[in-house]
C-alpha cells in the first residue's frame, strides 16, 4: 500500500523537475520570420510567438512611418508586447487608433492560442525620427520585445503607401 501512495508523489516531482528543465531550455529571441521564442503548446504552456504579414507602407513624410504585422501565440499562456525599436528610427511607440485619435499605449496583449493584429485603423507601431525615408522594396528592421518571451527581430518589407495585405506584391 505504501509504495502505491508514494508513486504519484514521485511522478509529480519528476514531472515538475522535467518541466523546469524544459522551460530553462527555451530561447528568448527570434529572427527573420519571427521564430517562436519558447517551446510548448496547450493550456498553461509558455507563450510560443511567431510574426507574419509584417510591412511598412512607404511614408508620406521623411521622418515618420507606421508598422503593421500579426503576432500569433500558439502557446497556452498570454504574453504582452511591451516595447519596439528599430535601428532605422530614433523612437518606436506602440499606438492605438480609436475614432479620431491616436494614443500611445504601454503594452499590447497577445492572448494564449490567439493573435495580436497590428493593422491600419487600429493597433500599430509608430516609427519616428527616421534616419532616412524607407524606399519601396527595402526592409525595415523591427525589434519586438515581449514581457516573457524576450525579443523577436522582424524584417518588414516597405510597400507602396496605399498597399493593403492581400494585394499582389
N, C-alpha and C positions, 0 to 999 in steps of 0.2 A: 504494500500500500504506500509506504513512504516514498519509494522510488517513483511511483506514478505522480505523486504530488510535486516532486522536485523537477520532473521533466518539463512541464510548461514554464516554470521559472527559468530553468537553464536555457530553454529555447528562446524565451523572451530576451534574456541577457545577450545571448549570441546574436539575435536579430538586431538589437539596439546597437551593439558594437559594430556589426556589419554595416548598418545604415550610416553610422558615424564615419566609418572609413570611406564609404561611397560619397558622402557629402563632401568630405575633405578632398576628394579627387576631382571635383567639379572645377571646370575652368571659369575664370571670371572675365574673360574678354573674348571677343569675336572679331571677325574682319570680313571684308569683301561683301558677301551676300548677307552678312549679319547672322553668322552661325550661332546656334544656341549657346547659352552660357552655362547651363547646368544640366546634369542628366536626370532622368526620371520622368514618369508620366503617371497620371492618375491622381485621385484625390489625396491631398496632403503632400504630394511630391513637390520638390522645389520648382520654381519657375523655370521654364525652358523657352527662351525667346529667340525669335528669328525676325528678320526685317525683309519686306518685299515692297515692290512698287514705288521705290523712292525716286523723287525727281525734284528739281528746282526749275521753275519757269524762269527764262531769261528776264532779269529785272528791267523794269521800265526806267529806273534811275540807276546811277552808277554806284550808289552807296548802300542799297538795301534790297534784300531778296527774301523770298519765303521758301520753306522746305516742306515737302509732303511725303508721307510714307505710311506703311502699315506695320505695326509690331504685333506679331502673333505669339501667344503663350500656350504651348501645348502641355505645360506642367499643371500641377494641382494646387499651386499657391500663387496668389496675385503678386505683382511687383509694381513699382512706380518709376516712371521716367522722372528723374529729379533735376537733370540739367543736360545741356547740349553745348557743344563747342565746335569750332571749325578753324583750321589754320587759314582759311580764306576770309574770315570775318573777326573783328575785334570782339564782338559780342553776339551771342546767340541766346534768344529767350524763348520760353515756352509760352505760347499765346493761345487765347480762346476768343473767337469772334462770336458775338451774340447780338442779334438785332442790328443796331447801328454802331456798335462799339467793339473795340478790341482791347482785351485785358490780359496782362501778363499773369501767369499762374505759377505757383511754386512747384507743382508736380502734376503728373497725369497717370492715372491708374491703368495698368494692363491686367485685366481680370484673368483669373485662373481659367484655362480652357477657352479663352476668348481673345479679343484683339483690341488694340488701341489704333484708331484710324485718325491720321492727320491729313485733312483734306481741305480744299477751298471752302470758305464759308464756315469753318469750324475750328477745331484744334489744328495748330500748325507751329512750325518753327520760324522765328524771325531772325534773319542774319543781317546784322547792322555793321556799319563801318567796314564795308568790303574793301579788301586790298586792291581789287580790280573787278570790273564788271564781268561776270561769267558769260562766256560765249556759248551759243548753241553747239552741241557736240562735245563740249568739255565735261568734266565732272567736278563736283564739289564734295570734299570730304566732310562728313558729319560724324561727330563722336557723341554717342548717346549714352549717358550714364544713368544707371538704374540703382535703386536703393539696395537691392540684394544681389543682383546679377552682374554687377560690375559695368564695364564699358564695352559697347559694340561700336565698331567702326564701319561706316557705310559710305560708299562712293555713289553719290546721286548724280545721274546724268542731267545736264542742263538742256531743257526742252524749250521750244518757242513759247512766248508769253501766253498765248491762248490755248496751248496744248492741254488736252484732258486725258486722263487714263482711259485706255481703250482705243485712242487714236493711233493709227499706224505711226511707227517711229521712223 
